[in-house]
Amino acid sequence: MKRRKAIGRILLTGVIGAGAFSGYKWYEWNKSSDFDYLDHHRATLAALVQTILPPGPSIPGAAEAGVHDYIIRFVKDCLDTHNTNTFIDGLKDLAHYSRSQYSREYEACTPDEQTAILKHFEAKGRPFTGILGKVENKFLGQSFFPLLREYTVQGYCTSEAGASKGLAYSAVPGSFHGCIPITQGQRAWATK
Protein backbone atom coordinates (compact mmCIF):
# COMPACT_ATOMS: atom_id res chain seq x y z
CA MET A 1 0.00 0.00 0.00
CA LYS A 2 1.30 3.40 -0.86
CA ARG A 3 1.79 6.07 1.77
CA ARG A 4 -0.64 8.54 0.20
CA LYS A 5 -3.36 5.95 0.02
CA ALA A 6 -2.81 4.98 3.70
CA ILE A 7 -2.91 8.61 4.85
CA GLY A 8 -6.04 9.20 2.78
CA ARG A 9 -7.78 6.22 4.35
CA ILE A 10 -6.79 7.33 7.86
CA LEU A 11 -8.17 10.82 7.21
CA LEU A 12 -11.34 9.39 5.68
CA THR A 13 -11.86 7.14 8.72
CA GLY A 14 -11.38 10.13 11.04
CA VAL A 15 -13.84 12.28 9.10
CA ILE A 16 -16.45 9.50 9.03
CA GLY A 17 -16.00 8.89 12.77
CA ALA A 18 -16.32 12.60 13.61
CA GLY A 19 -19.38 12.89 11.38
CA ALA A 20 -21.05 9.87 12.97
CA PHE A 21 -20.36 11.19 16.48
CA SER A 22 -21.67 14.64 15.53
CA GLY A 23 -24.82 13.10 14.05
CA TYR A 24 -25.39 11.05 17.20
CA LYS A 25 -24.96 14.12 19.42
CA TRP A 26 -27.31 16.13 17.20
CA TYR A 27 -29.91 13.38 17.52
CA GLU A 28 -29.48 13.23 21.33
CA TRP A 29 -30.01 16.99 21.61
CA ASN A 30 -32.97 17.23 19.24
CA LYS A 31 -34.94 14.04 19.89
CA SER A 32 -38.47 14.40 21.22
CA SER A 33 -38.46 14.84 25.00
CA ASP A 34 -39.75 12.11 27.31
CA PHE A 35 -42.13 14.18 29.45
CA ASP A 36 -43.89 11.04 30.72
CA TYR A 37 -40.67 10.02 32.49
CA LEU A 38 -40.56 13.42 34.16
CA ASP A 39 -44.18 13.09 35.33
CA HIS A 40 -43.70 9.56 36.65
CA HIS A 41 -40.57 10.48 38.65
CA ARG A 42 -42.07 13.41 40.52
CA ALA A 43 -41.17 11.78 43.89
CA THR A 44 -37.53 11.44 42.83
CA LEU A 45 -37.44 15.09 41.88
CA ALA A 46 -39.04 16.05 45.23
CA ALA A 47 -36.36 14.08 47.08
CA LEU A 48 -33.63 15.73 44.99
CA VAL A 49 -34.76 19.28 45.71
CA GLN A 50 -35.26 18.41 49.38
CA THR A 51 -31.63 17.20 49.52
CA ILE A 52 -30.39 20.42 47.92
CA LEU A 53 -32.49 22.74 50.12
CA PRO A 54 -33.53 20.87 53.28
CA PRO A 55 -35.96 22.35 55.81
CA GLY A 56 -34.73 24.27 58.81
CA PRO A 57 -36.30 24.77 62.24
CA SER A 58 -38.74 27.43 61.02
CA ILE A 59 -37.90 27.43 57.32
CA PRO A 60 -39.69 25.15 54.83
CA GLY A 61 -37.63 22.93 52.57
CA ALA A 62 -37.75 22.97 48.81
CA ALA A 63 -40.23 20.08 48.60
CA GLU A 64 -42.67 21.82 50.96
CA ALA A 65 -42.39 24.93 48.79
CA GLY A 66 -43.42 22.87 45.74
CA VAL A 67 -40.16 23.38 43.87
CA HIS A 68 -40.37 19.96 42.18
CA ASP A 69 -43.69 20.94 40.57
CA TYR A 70 -42.12 24.23 39.47
CA ILE A 71 -39.19 22.38 37.88
CA ILE A 72 -41.49 19.99 36.01
CA ARG A 73 -43.54 22.89 34.66
CA PHE A 74 -40.40 24.89 33.84
CA VAL A 75 -38.75 22.00 31.98
CA LYS A 76 -41.91 21.28 29.99
CA ASP A 77 -42.86 24.84 29.10
CA CYS A 78 -39.80 27.06 29.15
CA LEU A 79 -36.70 25.13 28.07
CA ASP A 80 -35.44 24.44 24.59
CA THR A 81 -35.18 20.87 23.36
CA HIS A 82 -31.46 20.52 24.11
CA ASN A 83 -31.73 21.58 27.78
CA THR A 84 -34.93 19.56 28.25
CA ASN A 85 -33.23 16.42 26.98
CA THR A 86 -30.12 17.13 29.06
CA PHE A 87 -32.24 17.43 32.21
CA ILE A 88 -34.40 14.34 31.57
CA ASP A 89 -31.41 12.22 30.52
CA GLY A 90 -29.59 13.36 33.66
CA LEU A 91 -32.56 12.33 35.79
CA LYS A 92 -32.53 8.91 34.09
CA ASP A 93 -28.78 8.62 34.67
CA LEU A 94 -29.25 9.51 38.35
CA ALA A 95 -31.96 6.85 38.78
CA HIS A 96 -29.73 4.25 37.10
CA TYR A 97 -26.73 5.23 39.25
CA SER A 98 -28.82 5.03 42.41
CA ARG A 99 -30.11 1.56 41.54
CA SER A 100 -26.68 0.27 40.55
CA GLN A 101 -24.82 1.66 43.60
CA TYR A 102 -27.43 1.26 46.37
CA SER A 103 -29.94 -1.20 44.87
CA ARG A 104 -32.89 1.14 45.42
CA GLU A 105 -34.46 4.30 44.07
CA TYR A 106 -33.04 7.68 45.07
CA GLU A 107 -35.98 8.61 47.31
CA ALA A 108 -35.56 5.33 49.26
CA CYS A 109 -31.87 5.98 50.00
CA THR A 110 -30.67 7.32 53.34
CA PRO A 111 -29.77 11.03 53.56
CA ASP A 112 -26.05 10.19 53.52
CA GLU A 113 -26.47 8.07 50.40
CA GLN A 114 -28.52 10.82 48.73
CA THR A 115 -25.77 13.34 49.50
CA ALA A 116 -23.14 10.95 48.10
CA ILE A 117 -25.15 10.52 44.89
CA LEU A 118 -25.47 14.29 44.44
CA LYS A 119 -21.75 14.79 45.14
CA HIS A 120 -20.99 12.22 42.44
CA PHE A 121 -23.14 14.10 39.92
CA GLU A 122 -21.70 17.44 41.01
CA ALA A 123 -18.18 16.15 40.33
CA LYS A 124 -19.32 14.56 37.07
CA GLY A 125 -20.99 17.78 35.90
CA ARG A 126 -18.12 20.11 36.78
CA PRO A 127 -16.81 21.71 33.59
CA PHE A 128 -13.16 22.02 32.68
CA THR A 129 -11.34 25.08 33.98
CA GLY A 130 -10.13 27.97 31.89
CA ILE A 131 -10.86 28.56 28.24
CA LEU A 132 -11.75 24.91 27.61
CA GLY A 133 -14.54 25.11 30.21
CA LYS A 134 -15.93 28.27 28.63
CA VAL A 135 -15.96 26.64 25.20
CA GLU A 136 -17.63 23.52 26.64
CA ASN A 137 -20.34 25.60 28.35
CA LYS A 138 -20.90 27.69 25.22
CA PHE A 139 -21.29 24.83 22.77
CA LEU A 140 -22.44 21.87 24.88
CA GLY A 141 -24.36 23.74 27.59
CA GLN A 142 -24.57 22.90 31.26
CA SER A 143 -24.83 19.35 32.51
CA PHE A 144 -27.63 17.92 34.68
CA PHE A 145 -26.53 18.86 38.19
CA PRO A 146 -25.86 22.59 37.58
CA LEU A 147 -29.26 22.81 35.87
CA LEU A 148 -30.97 21.04 38.79
CA ARG A 149 -29.29 23.26 41.36
CA GLU A 150 -30.12 26.44 39.42
CA TYR A 151 -33.78 25.52 38.95
CA THR A 152 -34.10 24.49 42.61
CA VAL A 153 -32.80 27.80 43.92
CA GLN A 154 -34.80 29.74 41.34
CA GLY A 155 -38.01 27.87 42.20
CA TYR A 156 -37.47 28.19 45.95
CA CYS A 157 -36.75 31.92 45.87
CA THR A 158 -39.79 32.64 43.71
CA SER A 159 -42.22 30.44 45.67
CA GLU A 160 -44.48 31.95 48.31
CA ALA A 161 -43.11 29.75 51.09
CA GLY A 162 -39.50 30.37 50.10
CA ALA A 163 -39.83 34.12 49.63
CA SER A 164 -41.92 34.81 52.73
CA LYS A 165 -40.60 32.22 55.21
CA GLY A 166 -37.15 31.32 53.91
CA LEU A 167 -36.15 34.84 52.94
CA ALA A 168 -36.97 38.27 54.36
CA TYR A 169 -39.88 39.70 52.40
CA SER A 170 -41.57 43.06 52.37
CA ALA A 171 -44.62 43.27 50.11
CA VAL A 172 -44.33 47.05 49.87
CA PRO A 173 -40.65 47.81 50.35
CA GLY A 174 -41.01 51.59 50.30
CA SER A 175 -38.15 53.85 49.29
CA PHE A 176 -34.73 52.64 48.27
CA HIS A 177 -31.90 52.79 50.78
CA GLY A 178 -28.59 51.66 49.29
CA CYS A 179 -26.87 50.76 52.54
CA ILE A 180 -28.85 49.61 55.54
CA PRO A 181 -27.55 47.82 58.59
CA ILE A 182 -28.31 44.13 58.94
CA THR A 183 -29.20 42.76 62.32
CA GLN A 184 -27.68 39.58 63.72
CA GLY A 185 -29.47 36.49 62.29
CA GLN A 186 -31.44 38.44 59.67
CA ARG A 187 -32.36 36.51 56.53
CA ALA A 188 -31.51 37.70 53.01
CA TRP A 189 -34.10 39.87 51.28
CA ALA A 190 -36.40 38.22 48.77
CA THR A 191 -37.02 41.45 46.86
CA LYS A 192 -34.41 43.68 45.34
Backbone torsions as a table, in degrees:
resi	resn	phi	psi	omega
1	MET	NA	138.2	-179.7
2	LYS	-81.6	155.0	-176.2
3	ARG	-62.4	-42.7	-180.0
4	ARG	-62.1	-41.3	179.7
5	LYS	-66.1	-39.6	179.1
6	ALA	-65.8	-44.4	178.5
7	ILE	-64.2	-40.6	177.7
8	GLY	-61.8	-41.6	179.0
9	ARG	-67.8	-38.9	177.6
10	ILE	-62.7	-45.5	178.3
11	LEU	-63.8	-41.6	179.0
12	LEU	-63.4	-40.8	177.5
13	THR	-63.4	-41.6	178.1
14	GLY	-64.2	-42.2	179.7
15	VAL	-66.6	-42.0	178.4
16	ILE	-65.1	-41.9	178.3
17	GLY	-63.4	-44.2	178.5
18	ALA	-65.4	-38.4	178.1
19	GLY	-66.1	-41.1	179.2
20	ALA	-65.8	-42.6	178.8
21	PHE	-64.7	-42.0	178.1
22	SER	-63.3	-40.6	177.1
23	GLY	-64.1	-39.7	178.0
24	TYR	-64.4	-45.2	179.2
25	LYS	-63.7	-40.1	178.1
26	TRP	-61.6	-41.9	178.2
27	TYR	-64.2	-43.2	-179.8
28	GLU	-60.5	-38.3	-176.9
29	TRP	-77.3	-29.7	-171.9
30	ASN	-112.2	8.5	177.7
31	LYS	-70.0	162.0	179.8
32	SER	-69.0	139.0	-174.2
33	SER	-76.0	145.7	-178.9
34	ASP	-94.5	77.4	-177.4
35	PHE	-69.9	-24.9	177.5
36	ASP	-62.8	-39.2	178.0
37	TYR	-61.4	-41.3	179.6
38	LEU	-63.8	-42.2	178.7
39	ASP	-66.6	-38.7	-177.3
40	HIS	-75.9	-17.4	-179.1
41	HIS	-111.2	38.4	178.0
42	ARG	-63.7	-38.4	180.0
43	ALA	-66.7	-36.7	176.7
44	THR	-64.3	-43.6	179.0
45	LEU	-64.9	-37.7	176.8
46	ALA	-63.9	-40.3	177.7
47	ALA	-67.9	-35.9	178.1
48	LEU	-63.6	-48.7	-178.0
49	VAL	-68.8	-30.3	177.6
50	GLN	-69.5	-31.6	176.1
51	THR	-71.0	-37.9	-179.1
52	ILE	-71.9	-46.1	178.4
53	LEU	-124.5	85.0	-178.5
54	PRO	-75.1	161.8	178.9
55	PRO	-73.3	153.3	175.2
56	GLY	-108.6	-171.2	-179.2
57	PRO	-60.0	-43.9	179.0
58	SER	-125.5	14.6	-176.5
59	ILE	-116.6	128.1	179.0
60	PRO	-71.6	149.4	175.5
61	GLY	-79.5	178.0	-177.6
62	ALA	-67.5	-34.1	-179.9
63	ALA	-69.4	-38.8	177.6
64	GLU	-66.5	-28.4	178.5
65	ALA	-80.5	-5.6	178.1
66	GLY	78.5	27.4	-176.9
67	VAL	-66.4	-33.8	-179.7
68	HIS	-63.9	-36.7	176.0
69	ASP	-67.8	-38.4	176.4
70	TYR	-60.6	-44.4	-177.8
71	ILE	-65.0	-42.2	179.0
72	ILE	-60.9	-45.9	179.3
73	ARG	-64.9	-41.8	-178.9
74	PHE	-64.2	-44.3	-179.8
75	VAL	-65.1	-40.6	-179.4
76	LYS	-69.7	-42.0	-168.7
77	ASP	-100.8	-26.6	-167.9
78	CYS	-114.5	-15.6	-175.5
79	LEU	-94.4	153.8	173.5
80	ASP	-76.5	170.8	-174.2
81	THR	-61.3	-40.3	-177.9
82	HIS	-62.6	-50.9	-179.3
83	ASN	-68.3	-34.5	176.3
84	THR	-62.1	-47.5	179.4
85	ASN	-66.7	-36.5	176.8
86	THR	-61.5	-44.2	-178.7
87	PHE	-67.2	-47.7	-177.7
88	ILE	-67.2	-41.0	177.3
89	ASP	-65.4	-35.0	175.8
90	GLY	-66.3	-37.7	176.7
91	LEU	-65.8	-39.4	176.3
92	LYS	-65.0	-42.3	179.2
93	ASP	-63.3	-39.9	178.4
94	LEU	-64.5	-42.7	178.8
95	ALA	-63.7	-41.5	178.4
96	HIS	-65.5	-42.7	179.7
97	TYR	-63.9	-40.9	179.0
98	SER	-63.1	-44.1	179.3
99	ARG	-68.0	-36.9	-177.6
100	SER	-76.4	-33.8	-178.1
101	GLN	-86.1	-39.2	-172.4
102	TYR	-120.8	2.5	176.8
103	SER	58.5	28.8	175.0
104	ARG	-158.1	167.2	179.8
105	GLU	-67.5	161.5	-177.0
106	TYR	-60.6	-42.7	-176.7
107	GLU	-69.1	-18.2	177.9
108	ALA	-90.6	-7.1	179.6
109	CYS	-74.6	159.4	175.7
110	THR	-72.5	161.8	178.7
111	PRO	-58.0	-35.7	177.9
112	ASP	-67.3	-39.4	178.0
113	GLU	-68.0	-38.6	177.7
114	GLN	-63.1	-41.5	178.3
115	THR	-64.8	-40.2	178.4
116	ALA	-63.5	-39.8	178.5
117	ILE	-63.5	-45.8	-179.8
118	LEU	-66.3	-35.4	176.6
119	LYS	-65.0	-36.7	176.7
120	HIS	-61.7	-45.7	-178.6
121	PHE	-72.9	-27.5	174.8
122	GLU	-67.5	-43.7	177.7
123	ALA	-67.0	-37.6	179.4
124	LYS	-67.6	-34.0	-176.5
125	GLY	-91.1	-0.1	-179.6
126	ARG	-71.4	125.4	-179.0
127	PRO	-74.7	166.8	174.5
128	PHE	-62.8	160.4	177.8
129	THR	-92.3	159.1	175.8
130	GLY	77.7	-151.7	-175.0
131	ILE	-66.8	-32.8	179.6
132	LEU	-65.1	-38.0	177.2
133	GLY	-66.5	-38.7	178.1
134	LYS	-65.6	-40.6	178.5
135	VAL	-66.0	-42.2	179.4
136	GLU	-61.6	-45.3	179.1
137	ASN	-64.3	-38.6	-177.7
138	LYS	-66.9	-45.2	-172.9
139	PHE	-95.1	-35.0	-178.1
140	LEU	-98.2	-20.1	-178.6
141	GLY	82.2	178.9	-179.9
142	GLN	-76.8	156.4	176.4
143	SER	-87.3	-173.7	-172.4
144	PHE	-62.7	-51.5	-171.9
145	PHE	-65.2	-44.6	175.9
146	PRO	-60.1	-35.6	176.2
147	LEU	-65.3	-45.2	179.4
148	LEU	-60.8	-45.6	-179.2
149	ARG	-64.5	-42.7	179.7
150	GLU	-63.8	-45.6	-179.2
151	TYR	-69.1	-31.7	177.9
152	THR	-65.9	-48.7	179.8
153	VAL	-65.6	-42.1	179.0
154	GLN	-62.2	-45.1	179.9
155	GLY	-67.0	-38.2	-179.3
156	TYR	-68.6	-44.1	-177.3
157	CYS	-71.5	-21.2	178.8
158	THR	-100.2	-3.0	177.1
159	SER	-81.4	158.3	-179.7
160	GLU	-64.4	-44.8	-179.0
161	ALA	-66.1	-40.8	-179.6
162	GLY	-69.5	-42.4	-177.3
163	ALA	-74.0	-35.5	-175.3
164	SER	-93.0	-30.8	-177.7
165	LYS	-106.6	-34.0	-179.5
166	GLY	-86.0	-27.2	179.9
167	LEU	-124.3	161.3	174.3
168	ALA	-75.2	135.0	-174.9
169	TYR	-138.4	133.8	174.3
170	SER	-128.2	114.9	-175.4
171	ALA	-61.7	-38.7	176.6
172	VAL	-121.8	94.1	-171.4
173	PRO	-70.8	-18.1	179.8
174	GLY	82.4	-148.6	-175.7
175	SER	-79.0	162.9	-178.4
176	PHE	-88.0	130.5	173.1
177	HIS	-125.3	113.9	-174.4
178	GLY	-61.9	-41.9	-178.5
179	CYS	-126.6	115.2	176.1
180	ILE	-127.1	147.3	-180.0
181	PRO	-71.8	147.6	178.1
182	ILE	-108.7	133.3	179.9
183	THR	-82.3	161.3	-179.8
184	GLN	-63.2	127.6	178.6
185	GLY	81.9	7.3	-179.6
186	GLN	-73.6	141.3	178.5
187	ARG	-80.3	162.3	177.5
188	ALA	-68.9	154.2	-179.3
189	TRP	-79.9	138.9	179.1
190	ALA	-82.1	-25.7	179.6
191	THR	-108.9	152.1	-179.9
192	LYS	-103.9	NA	NA
